[in-house]
Amino acid sequence: MDTAAAPQVQGAWRIDAERLWSRLMALARIGATPGGGVDRQALSAEEIASWHAMIDWALSAGLEPSTDAVGNLFIALPGADRDAPPVLAGSHLDSQPGGGRFDGVYGVVAALEVLTTLAERGVRPPVDIVCVAWMNEEGSRFAPGMMGSEAFAGVRSLEAVREVRDADGVAVGDALDALHAAFPALRRRPLGFPVAAYLEAHIEQGPVLEAQQCTIGVVTGIQGKKTFDIVIDGERGHAGTLAMADRRDALEAFTRIAAALYTEIGGHDDLVKFTIGRVQVEPNAPSVVPECVTMRIDLRHPDNAVLRHLGQRLAELCDALAAPCRVGVTALVDAPSNGFDASLQQSIARAAGRIGVPHMPILSAAGHDARHMASLCPSAMIFIPCRGGVSHAEHEWAEPAHVAAGADVLLNVLLPYAAAGEGETP
């Protein structure tokens, strides 16, 4: 970790920290929960309201809002060459049902603040610099997550995205149509246009930066992730009359499978992250032998070879332990580990030094839209600490000074692209 508080270098630019914080708190009121958190689901009325706020702020700064077929929001500082690939910076506006005020939305508002600062200084960059809010990063309403960046990167087709339904049976396609109908005058961009570079600022969602008393994390990459739906089918029976030996109890099979998965997969090494995050039992009645159990598994590891092995072993264990029930294993997400652009990482470290804050390299344990952008263009992430490493919770918190510092770093990394201020082109 670079712990030396480097002196401020003449020429380092700063964003308006008070305006940035005020806008973050304004968006936190959209979908606010009683416990001080946020429930702003993808393509919901609350997300539409957050779009209205973002677009109003953009227009007041002379910036240009637009969208695309999958519901990504773009806000551009126009450049001299409007046809050249732009530079993108952003994250997402949707939240978990009991999420916090900073996850995702910080990266979007920080990017908007950078563009506003550049516009106020009369900067006209060589190419467009664009703030982006990706659609449905969280995947809490529509699964899986990162739909906007996946469709943009060509990982998932628009048609496949539109067919997904939420727990109430609402299709993404219908929710997208409602979103676009709320903004009939918004210009429509082509899906998946070329991009020169991508940057994403985010809270760490872990305890490392806080423990190291470090303000900026220079993210080296994102660990790999696999998710699975596992369905165990048994047979319904009367709890009072069906002998134990004659039962095909799906919940009993689940307990065997779950115990083995926690032991062998979850205990593979110190780097693995294994979670059974959702379990549904049918018919879920007190006097009925369960006939079906569905569970959702989240499996992560930074080593792609280990991740592949564990994913294969997971399926083998399910098959071996399900009898006398049947089991089906469906892979939902297969996202290998990725690294971020070395030159951009160096630019982030230099920018942190310019504004005088400590920085360190860090691997992202959580997934982000930057994962998909890294396959399209030079990409990188900037982390700031969050209190206690807590995220996806109502008491998620980031200090105002750290919020401002991350945006200052983002601004100074983007300055060479804007042909403003001092610095080397990344």
ZAKE-827577 format. One line per field, with one value per residue (C-alpha): residue number from 1; residue in three letters; chain; x, y, z. Coordinates in nm, 2 decimals, padded with zeros to 4 digits. Each point is the difference from the previous one (the first is absolute). Last residue first. Layout:
# ZAKE-827577
k = (NUM, ...)
r = (ALA, ...)
c = (A, ...)
u = (X, ...)
v = (Y, ...)
w = (Z, ...)
# end
This chain:
# ZAKE-827577
k = (426, 425, 424, 423, 422, 421, 420, 419, 418, 417, 416, 415, 414, 413, 412, 411, 410, 409, 408, 407, 406, 405, 404, 403, 402, 401, 400, 399, 398, 397, 396, 395, 394, 393, 392, 391, 390, 389, 388, 387, 386, 385, 384, 383, 382, 381, 380, 379, 378, 377, 376, 375, 374, 373, 372, 371, 370, 369, 368, 367, 366, 365, 364, 363, 362, 361, 360, 359, 358, 357, 356, 355, 354, 353, 352, 351, 350, 349, 348, 347, 346, 345, 344, 343, 342, 341, 340, 339, 338, 337, 336, 335, 334, 333, 332, 331, 330, 329, 328, 327, 326, 325, 324, 323, 322, 321, 320, 319, 318, 317, 316, 315, 314, 313, 312, 311, 310, 309, 308, 307, 306, 305, 304, 303, 302, 301, 300, 299, 298, 297, 296, 295, 294, 293, 292, 291, 290, 289, 288, 287, 286, 285, 284, 283, 282, 281, 280, 279, 278, 277, 276, 275, 274, 273, 272, 271, 270, 269, 268, 267, 266, 265, 264, 263, 262, 261, 260, 259, 258, 257, 256, 255, 254, 253, 252, 251, 250, 249, 248, 247, 246, 245, 244, 243, 242, 241, 240, 239, 238, 237, 236, 235, 234, 233, 232, 231, 230, 229, 228, 227, 226, 225, 224, 223, 222, 221, 220, 219, 218, 217, 216, 215, 214, 213, 212, 211, 210, 209, 208, 207, 206, 205, 204, 203, 202, 201, 200, 199, 198, 197, 196, 195, 194, 193, 192, 191, 190, 189, 188, 187, 186, 185, 184, 183, 182, 181, 180, 179, 178, 177, 176, 175, 174, 173, 172, 171, 170, 169, 168, 167, 166, 165, 164, 163, 162, 161, 160, 159, 158, 157, 156, 155, 154, 153, 152, 151, 150, 149, 148, 147, 146, 145, 144, 143, 142, 141, 140, 139, 138, 137, 136, 135, 134, 133, 132, 131, 130, 129, 128, 127, 126, 125, 124, 123, 122, 121, 120, 119, 118, 117, 116, 115, 114, 113, 112, 111, 110, 109, 108, 107, 106, 105, 104, 103, 102, 101, 100, 99, 98, 97, 96, 95, 94, 93, 92, 91, 90, 89, 88, 87, 86, 85, 84, 83, 82, 81, 80, 79, 78, 77, 76, 75, 74, 73, 72, 71, 70, 69, 68, 67, 66, 65, 64, 63, 62, 61, 60, 59, 58, 57, 56, 55, 54, 53, 52, 51, 50, 49, 48, 47, 46, 45, 44, 43, 42, 41, 40, 39, 38, 37, 36, 35, 34, 33, 32, 31, 30, 29, 28, 27, 26, 25, 24, 23, 22, 21, 20, 19, 18, 17, 16, 15, 14, 13, 12, 11, 10, 9, 8, 7, 6, 5, 4, 3, 2, 1)
r = (PRO, THR, GLU, GLY, GLU, GLY, ALA, ALA, ALA, TYR, PRO, LEU, LEU, VAL, ASN, LEU, LEU, VAL, ASP, ALA, GLY, ALA, ALA, VAL, HIS, ALA, PRO, GLU, ALA, TRP, GLU, HIS, GLU, ALA, HIS, SER, VAL, GLY, GLY, ARG, CYS, PRO, ILE, PHE, ILE, MET, ALA, SER, PRO, CYS, LEU, SER, ALA, MET, HIS, ARG, ALA, ASP, HIS, GLY, ALA, ALA, SER, LEU, ILE, PRO, MET, HIS, PRO, VAL, GLY, ILE, ARG, GLY, ALA, ALA, ARG, ALA, ILE, SER, GLN, GLN, LEU, SER, ALA, ASP, PHE, GLY, ASN, SER, PRO, ALA, ASP, VAL, LEU, ALA, THR, VAL, GLY, VAL, ARG, CYS, PRO, ALA, ALA, LEU, ALA, ASP, CYS, LEU, GLU, ALA, LEU, ARG, GLN, GLY, LEU, HIS, ARG, LEU, VAL, ALA, ASN, ASP, PRO, HIS, ARG, LEU, ASP, ILE, ARG, MET, THR, VAL, CYS, GLU, PRO, VAL, VAL, SER, PRO, ALA, ASN, PRO, GLU, VAL, GLN, VAL, ARG, GLY, ILE, THR, PHE, LYS, VAL, LEU, ASP, ASP, HIS, GLY, GLY, ILE, GLU, THR, TYR, LEU, ALA, ALA, ALA, ILE, ARG, THR, PHE, ALA, GLU, LEU, ALA, ASP, ARG, ARG, ASP, ALA, MET, ALA, LEU, THR, GLY, ALA, HIS, GLY, ARG, GLU, GLY, ASP, ILE, VAL, ILE, ASP, PHE, THR, LYS, LYS, GLY, GLN, ILE, GLY, THR, VAL, VAL, GLY, ILE, THR, CYS, GLN, GLN, ALA, GLU, LEU, VAL, PRO, GLY, GLN, GLU, ILE, HIS, ALA, GLU, LEU, TYR, ALA, ALA, VAL, PRO, PHE, GLY, LEU, PRO, ARG, ARG, ARG, LEU, ALA, PRO, PHE, ALA, ALA, HIS, LEU, ALA, ASP, LEU, ALA, ASP, GLY, VAL, ALA, VAL, GLY, ASP, ALA, ASP, ARG, VAL, GLU, ARG, VAL, ALA, GLU, LEU, SER, ARG, VAL, GLY, ALA, PHE, ALA, GLU, SER, GLY, MET, MET, GLY, PRO, ALA, PHE, ARG, SER, GLY, GLU, GLU, ASN, MET, TRP, ALA, VAL, CYS, VAL, ILE, ASP, VAL, PRO, PRO, ARG, VAL, GLY, ARG, GLU, ALA, LEU, THR, THR, LEU, VAL, GLU, LEU, ALA, ALA, VAL, VAL, GLY, TYR, VAL, GLY, ASP, PHE, ARG, GLY, GLY, GLY, PRO, GLN, SER, ASP, LEU, HIS, SER, GLY, ALA, LEU, VAL, PRO, PRO, ALA, ASP, ARG, ASP, ALA, GLY, PRO, LEU, ALA, ILE, PHE, LEU, ASN, GLY, VAL, ALA, ASP, THR, SER, PRO, GLU, LEU, GLY, ALA, SER, LEU, ALA, TRP, ASP, ILE, MET, ALA, HIS, TRP, SER, ALA, ILE, GLU, GLU, ALA, SER, LEU, ALA, GLN, ARG, ASP, VAL, GLY, GLY, GLY, PRO, THR, ALA, GLY, ILE, ARG, ALA, LEU, ALA, MET, LEU, ARG, SER, TRP, LEU, ARG, GLU, ALA, ASP, ILE, ARG, TRP, ALA, GLY, GLN, VAL, GLN, PRO, ALA, ALA, ALA, THR, ASP, MET)
c = (A, A, A, A, A, A, A, A, A, A, A, A, A, A, A, A, A, A, A, A, A, A, A, A, A, A, A, A, A, A, A, A, A, A, A, A, A, A, A, A, A, A, A, A, A, A, A, A, A, A, A, A, A, A, A, A, A, A, A, A, A, A, A, A, A, A, A, A, A, A, A, A, A, A, A, A, A, A, A, A, A, A, A, A, A, A, A, A, A, A, A, A, A, A, A, A, A, A, A, A, A, A, A, A, A, A, A, A, A, A, A, A, A, A, A, A, A, A, A, A, A, A, A, A, A, A, A, A, A, A, A, A, A, A, A, A, A, A, A, A, A, A, A, A, A, A, A, A, A, A, A, A, A, A, A, A, A, A, A, A, A, A, A, A, A, A, A, A, A, A, A, A, A, A, A, A, A, A, A, A, A, A, A, A, A, A, A, A, A, A, A, A, A, A, A, A, A, A, A, A, A, A, A, A, A, A, A, A, A, A, A, A, A, A, A, A, A, A, A, A, A, A, A, A, A, A, A, A, A, A, A, A, A, A, A, A, A, A, A, A, A, A, A, A, A, A, A, A, A, A, A, A, A, A, A, A, A, A, A, A, A, A, A, A, A, A, A, A, A, A, A, A, A, A, A, A, A, A, A, A, A, A, A, A, A, A, A, A, A, A, A, A, A, A, A, A, A, A, A, A, A, A, A, A, A, A, A, A, A, A, A, A, A, A, A, A, A, A, A, A, A, A, A, A, A, A, A, A, A, A, A, A, A, A, A, A, A, A, A, A, A, A, A, A, A, A, A, A, A, A, A, A, A, A, A, A, A, A, A, A, A, A, A, A, A, A, A, A, A, A, A, A, A, A, A, A, A, A, A, A, A, A, A, A, A, A, A, A, A, A, A, A, A, A, A, A, A, A, A, A, A, A, A, A, A, A, A, A, A, A, A, A, A, A, A, A, A, A, A, A, A, A, A, A, A, A)
u = (-00.34, 00.08, 00.26, -00.09, -00.07, -00.33, -00.25, 00.02, -00.33, 00.15, 00.30, -00.25, -00.18, 00.24, -00.01, -00.38, -00.02, 00.25, -00.20, -00.31, 00.17, 00.11, -00.34, -00.16, 00.29, -00.05, -00.38, 00.05, -00.16, -00.29, -00.20, -00.25, -00.29, 00.19, 00.13, 00.34, 00.20, 00.38, -00.01, -00.06, 00.06, 00.33, 00.06, 00.06, 00.11, -00.06, 00.17, -00.07, 00.19, -00.26, -00.25, 00.08, 00.06, -00.35, -00.16, 00.19, -00.05, -00.37, 00.10, 00.05, 00.11, 00.33, 00.18, 00.38, 00.19, 00.30, 00.07, -00.06, 00.08, -00.14, 00.18, -00.19, 00.28, 00.09, -00.35, 00.02, 00.33, -00.16, -00.30, 00.23, 00.20, -00.32, -00.09, 00.33, -00.04, -00.35, -00.22, 00.02, -00.28, -00.13, -00.25, -00.37, -00.23, -00.35, -00.32, 00.12, -00.29, 00.04, -00.29, -00.06, -00.21, -00.10, 00.09, 00.28, 00.14, 00.35, 00.20, -00.16, 00.04, 00.36, 00.08, -00.15, 00.20, 00.32, -00.04, -00.04, 00.29, 00.23, -00.10, 00.06, 00.33, 00.12, -00.14, 00.20, -00.17, -00.28, -00.38, -00.30, -00.36, -00.26, -00.38, -00.21, -00.32, -00.16, -00.29, -00.24, 00.02, -00.18, -00.32, -00.11, 00.16, -00.06, 00.28, -00.15, 00.27, 00.32, 00.19, 00.36, 00.20, 00.36, 00.19, 00.34, 00.36, 00.29, 00.33, 00.33, 00.08, -00.01, -00.24, -00.22, -00.30, 00.01, 00.07, -00.16, -00.27, -00.09, -00.02, -00.23, -00.22, -00.03, -00.10, -00.24, -00.16, -00.07, -00.19, -00.19, -00.09, -00.15, -00.05, -00.16, -00.05, 00.26, -00.15, -00.34, -00.28, -00.30, 00.05, 00.20, -00.22, 00.20, 00.13, 00.27, 00.35, 00.15, 00.32, 00.06, 00.34, 00.03, 00.37, 00.22, 00.37, 00.24, 00.36, 00.19, 00.01, 00.32, 00.29, -00.21, 00.20, -00.16, 00.00, -00.03, 00.21, -00.02, 00.11, -00.30, -00.23, 00.15, -00.04, -00.35, -00.22, -00.26, 00.28, -00.22, 00.00, 00.15, -00.01, 00.22, -00.04, 00.22, -00.03, -00.35, -00.17, -00.38, -00.17, -00.37, -00.06, -00.09, -00.36, -00.05, -00.24, -00.32, -00.23, 00.14, -00.27, -00.09, 00.36, -00.04, -00.33, 00.14, 00.28, -00.24, -00.19, 00.32, 00.12, -00.31, -00.23, -00.09, -00.02, 00.33, 00.18, 00.00, 00.27, -00.11, 00.15, 00.35, -00.01, -00.11, 00.26, 00.26, 00.25, 00.38, -00.02, 00.19, -00.30, -00.23, 00.23, 00.04, -00.38, -00.08, 00.26, -00.22, -00.15, -00.28, -00.26, -00.10, 00.32, 00.23, 00.22, 00.13, -00.34, 00.06, 00.33, 00.03, 00.25, 00.19, 00.15, 00.31, -00.04, 00.32, 00.26, -00.12, -00.18, 00.08, -00.17, 00.08, -00.36, -00.02, 00.30, -00.15, -00.34, 00.17, 00.18, -00.32, -00.19, 00.28, -00.03, -00.37, 00.02, 00.28, -00.18, -00.33, 00.16, 00.00, -00.02, -00.33, -00.05, -00.20, -00.31, -00.16, 00.34, 00.07, -00.04, 00.19, 00.31, 00.37, 00.16, 00.28, 00.02, 00.25, -00.14, 00.08, 00.03, -00.31, -00.06, 00.35, 00.04, -00.15, -00.35, -00.02, -00.24, -00.26, -00.09, -00.27, -00.01, -00.36, 00.07, -00.10, 00.23, -00.01, 00.09, 00.09, 00.20, 00.18, -00.05, 00.04, -00.37, -00.08, 00.21, -00.16, -00.35, 00.10, 00.14, -00.31, -00.24, 00.21, -00.04, -00.38, 00.01, 00.21, -00.27, -00.28, 00.18, 00.23, 00.26, -00.10, 00.06, -00.03, 00.23, 00.13, -00.07, -00.19, -00.34, 00.10, 00.06, -00.11, 00.10, 00.14, 00.34, 00.00, -00.01, 00.28, 00.22, -00.08, 00.09, 00.33, 00.11, -00.10, 00.19, 00.31, 00.02, 00.26, 00.37, 00.28, 00.37, 00.20, 00.25, 00.09, -00.15, 00.27, 00.01, -00.15, 00.23, -00.20, 00.06, -00.12)
v = (00.63, 00.33, 00.17, 00.28, 00.37, 00.18, -00.04, -00.22, -00.16, -00.35, 00.13, 00.13, -00.33, -00.14, 00.34, 00.00, -00.36, 00.07, 00.30, -00.22, -00.24, 00.28, 00.15, -00.33, -00.06, 00.34, -00.05, -00.33, -00.31, -00.19, -00.32, 00.00, -00.11, -00.31, -00.12, 00.13, -00.02, 00.01, 00.14, 00.35, 00.01, 00.08, 00.15, -00.21, 00.11, -00.24, -00.06, -00.06, 00.00, -00.10, -00.27, -00.30, 00.23, 00.14, -00.33, -00.01, 00.38, -00.08, -00.12, -00.32, -00.01, -00.12, 00.28, -00.04, 00.29, 00.21, 00.28, 00.38, 00.27, 00.35, 00.31, 00.13, -00.07, -00.33, -00.13, 00.11, -00.19, -00.32, 00.04, 00.05, -00.31, -00.20, 00.14, -00.12, -00.34, -00.06, -00.21, -00.37, -00.25, -00.30, -00.21, 00.07, -00.30, 00.10, -00.20, -00.36, -00.25, -00.30, -00.25, -00.26, -00.31, -00.15, -00.34, 00.10, 00.36, -00.07, -00.10, 00.24, 00.29, -00.09, -00.02, 00.34, 00.17, -00.18, 00.16, 00.35, -00.06, -00.10, 00.30, 00.23, -00.15, 00.05, 00.35, 00.10, 00.30, -00.21, 00.04, -00.22, 00.13, -00.28, 00.04, -00.28, -00.17, -00.27, -00.21, -00.27, 00.09, -00.25, 00.17, 00.08, 00.34, 00.13, 00.14, -00.15, 00.03, 00.13, 00.30, 00.07, 00.31, 00.11, -00.32, 00.16, -00.11, 00.24, -00.17, 00.17, -00.19, -00.34, -00.28, 00.04, 00.16, -00.27, -00.31, 00.08, 00.25, -00.21, -00.32, 00.16, 00.15, -00.33, -00.20, 00.27, 00.03, -00.37, 00.03, 00.30, -00.20, -00.28, -00.31, -00.19, -00.38, -00.07, 00.28, -00.15, 00.22, 00.04, 00.30, 00.23, -00.07, -00.01, 00.21, -00.15, 00.10, 00.25, 00.19, 00.32, 00.16, 00.35, 00.09, 00.30, 00.02, 00.29, 00.09, 00.25, 00.36, 00.18, 00.22, 00.27, 00.30, 00.05, 00.36, 00.13, -00.24, -00.04, -00.37, -00.13, 00.24, -00.10, -00.37, -00.02, -00.09, 00.16, 00.21, 00.30, 00.06, 00.21, -00.15, 00.09, -00.10, 00.07, 00.07, -00.14, -00.13, -00.01, -00.30, 00.08, 00.29, 00.33, 00.12, 00.37, 00.08, 00.17, -00.28, -00.03, -00.17, -00.22, -00.13, -00.12, -00.16, -00.18, -00.13, -00.13, -00.18, -00.15, -00.10, -00.21, 00.04, -00.34, 00.12, -00.17, 00.17, -00.11, -00.04, 00.02, 00.34, -00.11, -00.29, 00.22, 00.26, -00.27, -00.08, 00.03, 00.26, 00.26, 00.23, -00.29, -00.10, 00.35, 00.05, -00.34, 00.02, -00.22, -00.34, 00.01, 00.28, 00.17, -00.07, -00.01, 00.27, 00.15, 00.05, 00.27, 00.17, 00.37, 00.17, 00.33, 00.09, 00.18, 00.08, 00.04, 00.27, 00.16, 00.33, 00.15, 00.32, -00.03, -00.05, -00.28, -00.18, 00.03, -00.13, -00.29, -00.10, 00.04, -00.23, -00.26, 00.03, -00.03, -00.32, -00.16, 00.09, -00.15, -00.34, -00.07, 00.33, 00.05, -00.35, -00.31, -00.16, -00.11, 00.01, 00.31, 00.14, 00.31, -00.16, 00.07, 00.29, 00.11, -00.02, 00.14, 00.05, -00.18, 00.27, 00.12, 00.31, 00.13, 00.33, -00.15, 00.03, -00.06, -00.30, -00.15, -00.36, -00.21, -00.37, -00.13, -00.30, 00.18, 00.30, 00.33, 00.36, 00.31, 00.29, 00.24, 00.37, 00.01, 00.05, -00.28, -00.25, 00.09, -00.04, -00.33, -00.14, 00.10, -00.14, -00.32, -00.04, 00.02, -00.27, -00.21, 00.05, -00.09, -00.33, -00.09, -00.16, 00.02, 00.30, -00.11, 00.23, 00.02, 00.21, -00.26, 00.12, -00.06, 00.27, -00.08, 00.35, 00.17, -00.15, 00.19, 00.33, -00.12, -00.08, 00.33, 00.19, -00.19, 00.09, 00.36, 00.04, -00.17, 00.23, -00.18, 00.06, 00.05, -00.06, 00.27, 00.07, -00.33, -00.06, -00.13, -00.39, -00.14, -00.31, -00.32, -00.16, -00.35)
w = (-02.01, -00.16, 00.22, 00.24, 00.02, -00.03, -00.28, -00.32, 00.12, -00.03, 00.20, 00.26, 00.05, 00.26, 00.18, 00.01, 00.13, 00.27, 00.11, 00.00, 00.23, 00.23, 00.02, 00.12, 00.23, 00.17, 00.02, 00.19, -00.15, 00.16, -00.03, 00.29, -00.22, -00.13, -00.34, 00.13, 00.32, 00.00, 00.35, -00.14, -00.37, -00.15, -00.35, -00.31, -00.35, -00.29, -00.34, -00.36, -00.33, -00.26, -00.09, 00.22, 00.30, -00.05, 00.11, 00.34, 00.04, 00.06, 00.35, 00.19, 00.36, 00.13, -00.17, 00.02, 00.16, -00.08, 00.26, 00.03, 00.25, -00.08, -00.11, -00.30, -00.24, 00.17, -00.06, -00.36, -00.04, 00.14, -00.23, -00.30, 00.09, 00.01, -00.34, -00.14, 00.14, -00.15, 00.23, 00.07, -00.04, 00.19, -00.19, -00.01, -00.04, 00.11, 00.00, 00.00, 00.04, 00.23, 00.00, 00.27, 00.04, 00.33, 00.14, -00.04, 00.00, 00.13, -00.31, -00.24, 00.23, 00.07, -00.37, -00.07, 00.27, -00.12, -00.34, 00.15, 00.23, -00.28, -00.22, 00.30, 00.08, -00.36, 00.00, 00.31, 00.17, 00.15, 00.03, 00.03, 00.05, 00.03, -00.04, 00.16, -00.11, 00.21, -00.12, 00.14, 00.37, 00.22, 00.11, 00.36, 00.05, -00.36, -00.21, -00.32, -00.12, 00.16, -00.13, 00.09, -00.08, 00.07, 00.01, 00.01, -00.08, -00.01, -00.06, 00.09, 00.32, -00.17, -00.09, 00.30, -00.17, -00.28, 00.21, 00.34, -00.11, -00.30, 00.21, 00.25, -00.27, -00.18, 00.31, 00.12, -00.34, -00.02, 00.32, -00.14, -00.32, 00.21, -00.22, 00.28, 00.03, 00.27, 00.22, -00.02, -00.14, 00.23, 00.22, -00.23, -00.29, -00.33, -00.28, -00.22, -00.07, -00.24, 00.09, -00.20, 00.00, -00.15, -00.05, 00.02, -00.11, 00.08, -00.07, 00.20, -00.13, -00.10, 00.11, 00.17, 00.11, 00.34, 00.13, 00.35, 00.20, 00.37, -00.05, 00.19, -00.19, -00.34, 00.08, 00.15, -00.30, -00.22, -00.16, -00.07, -00.38, -00.27, -00.35, -00.30, -00.36, -00.31, -00.37, -00.05, -00.32, 00.00, 00.17, -00.05, -00.24, 00.18, 00.05, 00.06, 00.29, -00.11, 00.10, 00.36, 00.20, -00.30, 00.01, 00.35, -00.07, -00.30, 00.21, 00.26, -00.27, -00.14, 00.35, 00.04, 00.30, 00.15, 00.36, 00.09, -00.29, -00.36, -00.26, -00.36, -00.07, 00.09, -00.24, -00.29, 00.08, -00.03, 00.28, -00.01, -00.28, 00.20, 00.02, 00.08, 00.28, 00.13, 00.02, 00.14, 00.28, 00.22, -00.05, 00.08, -00.01, 00.33, 00.20, -00.30, 00.14, -00.32, -00.14, -00.27, -00.02, 00.10, -00.24, 00.02, -00.34, -00.11, -00.37, -00.20, -00.04, 00.33, 00.02, 00.34, 00.10, 00.36, 00.09, -00.25, 00.15, 00.35, -00.13, -00.17, 00.32, 00.21, -00.24, 00.04, 00.38, -00.02, -00.20, 00.21, 00.32, -00.12, -00.02, 00.37, 00.18, 00.18, 00.12, -00.09, 00.15, -00.32, -00.18, -00.20, -00.35, -00.11, -00.17, -00.08, -00.18, -00.22, -00.38, -00.25, -00.35, -00.33, -00.27, -00.18, 00.21, -00.07, 00.19, 00.32, 00.16, 00.37, -00.01, 00.23, -00.08, 00.16, -00.07, -00.07, -00.23, -00.32, 00.06, 00.19, -00.03, 00.21, -00.14, 00.25, 00.02, 00.38, 00.07, -00.25, 00.19, 00.34, -00.15, -00.16, 00.32, 00.20, -00.27, -00.01, 00.38, -00.04, -00.27, 00.25, 00.26, -00.24, -00.06, -00.29, 00.24, 00.37, 00.22, 00.36, 00.20, 00.35, 00.30, 00.20, -00.11, -00.37, -00.25, -00.36, -00.13, 00.32, -00.07, -00.33, 00.19, 00.23, -00.29, -00.16, 00.32, 00.03, -00.35, 00.04, 00.33, -00.16, -00.30, -00.20, 00.03, -00.26, 00.05, -00.18, 00.28, 00.16, 00.34, 00.24, 00.02, 00.31, 00.03, 00.05, -00.34, 00.08)
# end
